[in-house]
Amino acid sequence: MQNPSDQTCLSQAQQHVLKLIFESQDGNRVLPHVTTIQKASSSLISSLPDQGHGIQRTTEHVLEEITPALNHQALSPSYYGFVTGGVTPAARLAEEIVSAYDQNVAVHLPETSIATTVEDHALKLLLQLFNFSLEAWPGRTFTTGATASNLMGLACGREHIINGAIQKRRKHSASQTAQTVGELGLLAACREADIADIQILTNLPHSSLKKASSIVGLGRSCFYQVSRSKDGLEFDFDMLEERLKRPHAASIVVISCAEVNTGLFATHSHGDVDALRALCDKYDAWLHVDAAFGLFARILESSEEFGYVHGGAEGLELADSIAGDAHKLLNVPYDCGFFFCRHPCQTQRVFQNANAAYLSAGSPSLDHIESPLNVGIENSRRFRALPVYSTLVSYGRRGYQNMLQSQIRFARRVAWYISQHPDLELLPQALSDKASIDRETYIIVLFRAKNEAMNHTLVKCINDSCQIYVTGTSWNEVPACRIAAANWQVDPERDSVRVESVLEQVLRDWRHAH
């Protein structure tokens, strides 16, 4: 420490955090009151001080004026917005270490730090959690989240389909080196490959996938829905093949593994993915999986209670690449995602730092660990792997199974309550009876108020309670409310009772006012 006041302020901040964690366990507060946020906003420093206010005054400003206006998304099991996990105690402990040591996990230098070795072990533990073969997925890295991981999947897919077309056109043998998109650029490579169109074939893609497509130069308009019904999730294999066989077109097929609004799956068995793999092989397409939170269904046992959901993630080992989030159901701090690829040559072609001697690890390491900066987007990387490693070692497979089972059971209890309520409607309508609810519901509950006027204010009324937090969305062009259970602390009975209590109070207040 520079001086005693630094140490005092750090200790003060740590005590504040510990007190906050212990007090949040009762779950009474999820959101700050709007007046608290307004007060905090007015306290923010808008002009850079010349001399600085000093660490003591700054600590008081942060702890007393700013933190009261933060929500409890990671602290409370009653935060159901987006798909937001919490932070397990083991991950929180590791995060303190990450901040203290502040490693840049970019170049593999095993003689100077164990950081890249820890990252390699953490990725291998993740693969084991998801029941994937370590040997089959040599391309793997941590990212900032599923958006970055989807970007990597599309970039690798773009490289694969265009380079494959170039090789095919030039009749290159496997031993010859072809010109690549990474070297030529997208336009020149497409001309070389005689490709006039690149299409992404999927169903109900997440917005981050379209964002990623824009960044890698494919555009947002290259997406084509290939479902059995309009705005459906399940693939129409005949329609898919018609799109794949189009002349002068190259294709990336994407599986939506747990759709963002409903949590439902695009595939339901190993056979579904087998069929997709066969079509992709036939037409030289890349098969990517957007599995931000759906991939965790693989950790469930194929039992009567969870077998249908487990089936939604079966067969994904046949994909070429997979994008996932760790800061959702793994419950590690933001921001942390992961990317798996079966073809490491593609990640290296796209993400290699060329001609940068000062970023070299020197001679190849005996442990065969690639420098992360050559297999991912970032050259400057936070030590995201340590919280992942710590939480997996601490809780193991069984611990994460128990967490996910609790989240699913909570969602099913809430879904059944809504389905029986005279003023609420469970969505989609296909979930019409207890059997289908208890079979198909994953961690998301989508619903609306039957009264149209009430429905337009439902999300706001719920969140104004500050007791639970939900997010709004749209389903069939009608406003809808979405509850997503992702926190490691979820208790099915306790938390479903709380949700029911808040909804009943909201409906009573509405009826009283109208």
N, C-alpha and C positions, 0 to 999 in steps of 0.2 A: 504494500500500500504506500502511496505517496506521503500521506500524513494521517494522523489519528481520525480526523473528521471523515476521510474517505471510508475507513473501516466502520465507523459508527453509522454512516448513512447506508452502507451496504447491509449491515446487520439490521438496521431499521426496515429496509425494504424486504429482506428475507422474512423477518417476523411478521410483517404485514401480509405477505403472501401466505404464510402458514396459517395465520389467523383466518384469512379469507377462505382457504381450502376447508378448514374445519367447520366454519360457520355455514358454508354453502351446502354442507351435507344434508341439511334439513330441507333444501330445495325450495325455500319460501320465496326467493327472489330470482327471477330470470332476466328481466329487463330493468334498467334504471327508469325512473319517472322522467317524463319529457322535460319537466322544469329542472331536474338535475343535469340533464344534457345541456340545456340552455345556459345554466349557470357555469358549467365547465367550459363551454365554448367561449363565453365572455371573459374567462380568466386566461385564455391562451395568449402567449406573448406574440405580438404581431410585428414587432420591430427588433432586429438583432441588437442585443446589448453590446456596448463597446467593451466594458470591463468584464461582463458576465456577472450573474447573480450569485455564483458560488454553489458548491454542491449541496450544502445544507438547505439553503432556500429552494433550490431546484428539487431536491428530494421532497420537501414539504409540498411544493406545488404539484408534483406528480402524484404523490400518495393521497393528498387531501383534496385536490381539486379535479384532477383528471380521472383517476381510477374509479371514483364513485359513478362516473358516467359511462363506464364500460359494461357491456352485457356479460352474462355468465354462460356463454355458449359452451365453454369447455368445462365449466365447474358444475353445471346443473344437469341432471338427467331429464329435466323438463324443457330443455331447449330442443325443439323439433324442427327447426328451420333447416332448409336445404338438406344435405346429409352430412351433418356436422358431428364428428366424434368428440370425445373429451380427451383427457390425457391421463393415462394410468399412472399410479404412483411410481412405478419403475421407470416409465418414460420420462416423468417429470424430474426424477432424480438425475437421470442421464442428461437431460436438457440443461441442468445447472452446470454439469461438467462441460458440456459442449460450449456454453457461453464463456466459461472460465478459461478454457484452453484455446478456443477460437481457431480450430484447425482449418486450413484450406485443403480440402480433400480433392486434389486435382491430379497430381503426379504421383505415381507409385514409387516411393522412395523408402523401402522397408528398413533401411539402415538409419533413417532419421525419425520415423514415426510409425506407429502401428495402425494409424487411422485407416489407410486404404485396405489393410488386411482385415480390420474389423468390418469395413463395408462389405468386403467379399464374403465374409462369414454371415453377415446379416442377410445378404441377398440369398445365400444358400439356405438359410433357415426359413426364409419366406417361401422359397420354392418347395421346401419340405412341408411347410404348413399347408400349401395348396396341393400337395400330392403330385408335384411335377418332378420329373427326372432331372437331376442336376446336369447330366451329360447332354440332354436334349435341348437345354436352354443356355448355351454358353454366352449369348449376348444379353447382358443384364446390367442395370444401373439404377440409381436413385435419381429422381427428378423433383421439380417443385410441386408436381401434382399431375393429375390425369390429363390436364390440358397439354402440358409439355410432353407427357408420355404418348398421347394421341398424335401430337405433332411428329414425334419420332417414328411412330408406326406408319404414318402416311409418308414421311420422308423416305423411310426404308422401302416401303411399298412402291413408291414412285421410282426409286433407284432400281428395284428388282424388275418391274414390268417393262420399263423403258430399256434398260441394259439388256434384258432378255430378248427384246425385239430387235435391238441392234445386232446382237450375236446371231440371232436366227437369220436376219437378213444378210449378214456377211458370211454366214456359215462358219463361224469361228469354232474351233475345237475347244474342249474344256480347258486345255492347257494354255491357250492363247489369252492374252490380256485385251479385253475390249475397252473401248472408250466409254466413259461413264457420265452420268448426269452431273455428278460432283465435279468433274473436270470440264465438261463441255458447256454446262448450263442447260436449263430446261428446254429452251427453244431449239438450240442447235441439236440437242440429243433427240428431240422429237422428230426433227427433220431427218436426222440420220436413221431413225428407227421407222420412218414412214408412218408415224402416229399422228392422226388428226384430232383425236379426242381422248381424254382421260376421264373415266367415269368412276364414281364411288357408289356402289350398290349396297343399300342398307335399308333399314326400316326404323322410323322415328329416331333419327340421330340426335344426340345431345348437341347443344349449341357449341360446345367447345370443339367438337369434331369439325364443324363448319369453320370455326375460327382457325383451327389448325390447317385446314385445307386452304384457306386464304393465305396463310403465312407461307406455306410451302409452294405456292404458285399454281395450285390447281383450281382455286376459286370456289366460291360458295354455291355456284349454280351447277356444279358437276354432280350433285347428288340425285339419285333416282330411287324412288320407293319401289320395292319389289315384294310387296306383301300380298297375302291371300285376300285381304279385304282393305278397303280404303282406310288409311291411317292405322293399319294393323301392325302387329309385331312379327308374326310368323311368316317365314319365307314362302313365296310362290316359286317353286323350283323351275317350273316351265318358263315363267316370266323372267327369272334370273338368267336362265340359259339363253333366252332370246337376246337379252342385253349383252351377255358375254360374247356372243358370236358375231357381234357387229364388226364389219371390216374397218381396218385402220383405227381401231379403238383399243385402249389398254385399260384394265380394270383393277380396282381394289374393292374387295367385298368386306363389309364390316358387320360384325355381330354386335347388337346392342344387348349386352349381358346385364340385365336389370334396367329397364327403361326408367327414366328419371322421375316421371310423374306417378307411375303406378308400382314400380318395383318388379314388374312382370318381365318374363324372359322371352327372347326371340327364338331360342331353341329349347328342346325339352328332353333330349336324350343324346347319347353318343351317336346314334344313327343319323340324327339331324345334321350334326357336324361332319359326320362321314360323307354325307351327300354334298355338303358345301365344299369339303376338301376335294372330292372327286371332280366337281365342276371347275374349281379353281385350277387344279392340275391340268385338266383337259384344255383350258383356255389361257393358261399361263397367267392367272390372276393371283394377287396377293391376298391372303386372308388375315384380317386384323380383328382383334376383339377389344371393344371399348367396355371394360369391366371395372369401372371406378369402384363400385361397391358390390357388384354381382359376383365377382370372383370368389368372395368369401363363402358363397354357398358350397364351394368345394370342401370346406372343412367340416361340413355337417355329415352325419352318418345317413345312409340311404334307408332310413326307418320309415315306418308308416306315417309318423308325424311330419317328417322333414323330407321325405323321399322326392316329392314333386319339385320342391325348390332345389334340392340337390341336383336333380336332373337338368335344371336350367344351366348348370355349369359343367355338365359332363361333356367329355370330348374336346375340351378347349386345348388340350395338348396337341391337337392336330393343326392349330392355327400357326401362322408365321410370326405373329407378334401380338403382344397383350399389353394394354395400358391399365394401370390401377392406381388407386389412392391408398396411402397408408394413414393419412390424417382423417380418414373416415372410420371404418370399422376396426382398424388396428389400434385406434385411439393413441396416436403419437402426435406431438405438436405440429402445427402448421409451420412451414409448408413442406409436405413430404409425399411424393408419389414414387412409383416404380415402373420400370419398363423391362419386359422380357422379350427376347427375340431368338428364334432358332437359327438365324443366319448372321453370325458375327461379322462376316465379310461385308454385309450391307451397312451395319452401323459404322464400321471403320471407313468405308468409302464416303459416307455422308459426313461424319463428325470428326474425322482425323484432322489434327492440327498439322498442316503441311509446312515444312521448312521453318520450324521454330526450334532451333537447337537448344535454346535456354529452357524449353519446356520438356526436354527429353529426360527420360528416366535412366538414360545411359544404356548399359548392356541389358539384355532381356533378363528378367528375374527368374529365379529357379521355381517360384511358386506360380508362375504363369498368370499373374494378375495384371490386367491391362490398366494403364493409367486412365482414370475416369474421364479426363478431359478429351480423350480420343474416342470415346464410345458414347458421348452424350453432348448436350447442347452447351453446357456451361464450362468455362475455364476457371471460374471462381466458384467454389462449392462449399456450402456449410456442411458440417459433420452430421448430416441427417441420419446417418446409419446407426449412431450410438443409441438413441432412444429406441429404434426398431430392435436392435440387438438386445438391449436391456429388457424390454417388455416381453419379447419372445422367450428369452431365457427364464424370465421370472414366472410367467404364467403358462407357457407351454401350449401344446395343442389342445389339451382338455380345458384349460382356462379360457381359451378363445372360443371353443365350442360352447361353453356355458354362457359366455357373454352373448353370443349370437342367438342362442336358443332363447334367452330371456328377452332379447329385442324382438324376435319373431313372435313369441307368445304374447308380449305386450301389444304388438300391432294387431294380432288376431283378436284379442279381447276388445280392443277399441273398435275394430272393424265390425264385429258382431253387434256391439252396442249401437253403433251408428245405423247399421242395417235394420235394426228393430225400432228405431226412433221415428215417431210420426212426423217430425219436422225436418229430418235430415235424410239425405240420400247417399248411399255408398256408391262409389265409382271405381272402375267401370261397371256397368249394369250386369255384366256376365258373372260378377261375384254376387249371386242372388240368394244363396242359402248357406247355412252353417258349414256344410260339408265342403263347398268350394272355397269359402273363406279360410277354413282350417287347413285346407290343402295348398292353396295357391298364394296366400298372402305372405310376403317376405318381410320387409321392415318398413314399408310405406303404406299409409292409409290415405286415400283420396276421397273427398266427399264434398257435398254442397248442401246449402239450405234449400228446402223445397220452395219457400217463399222467395220470389225473385228479388224483391227489394232488400230483404234480409241478406240474401246471398251476396249482394254487392258490397255489404259492409261486414260480412262475417269474419274475415281475417282480422280486420282492424278491431272489431269488438273483442275477439279472443285475445289479441295481443295487448289491448288496453288493460286487461286484467293484471298484466305483468307477472302472472303466475306460471303461464306456459307461453311458449313462442312457436308459432306456425308460419308457414309461408304460403302465399297465394300463387295460383297458376291458372291455366285455362285448359279445359277439357271439352272437346267438341264445340269450341268457340264460346263456351260459357264459363264464367269465373268459378274456380274451385279452390278448396282448401286442402293443404297437404301436411300430413304429420309424418315425420321420418325419425325413427328410433335408431340412434347410432352410438349413444353414450355408454360406456362400460358399466355405469352405475345403474342402468335401467332395472327396475323391479316390476315385473308384470302386474301384480296385484296392486301394490301401492300406487304406481304411476297411472294405471288405467282408471283407478278410482278418482285420482286428481283430475285427469282429463275430463271424465264424465261430470265431475262437479263444476268445472269451469264452463263446459258447454251448457249445462243446465242453467247456470246463473246467467250466461249470455242470452239464452233464449227467453228466460223469465224477464230479464230487463228489456228485451226487445218487445215482448208482448205488452209489458206495462207501459212502454213509451208509445206504442202504436195501437 
